[in-house]
């Protein structure tokens, strides 16, 4: 999945979850509004990594949004507290 290179935003979501749907919409809006590269935002669902690992990472709470620095988590958000300014700065400031 190439999550260990540079600054990345990863959202752990599931189908059928209304908050996960709203998280996708919110992140897509932020990306469009701020002209962010779509390759820096990844959505991971249980079938991508296996249900057990998904639950181990999220503790069963979803959606979970994580800012990664070379694969290491630095900041986490849930739907209500996604900070557009922080996300935009994080994804724009990193130069590979």
PyMOL commands that set and color helices and strands:
alter all, ss='L'
color gray80, all
select helices_A, chain A and resi 18-33+38-40+46-49+51-58+79-81+84-93
alter helices_A, ss='H'
color red, helices_A
select strands_A, chain A and resi 7-12+41-44+64-69+72-77
alter strands_A, ss='S'
color yellow, strands_A
deselect
rebuild
show_as cartoon
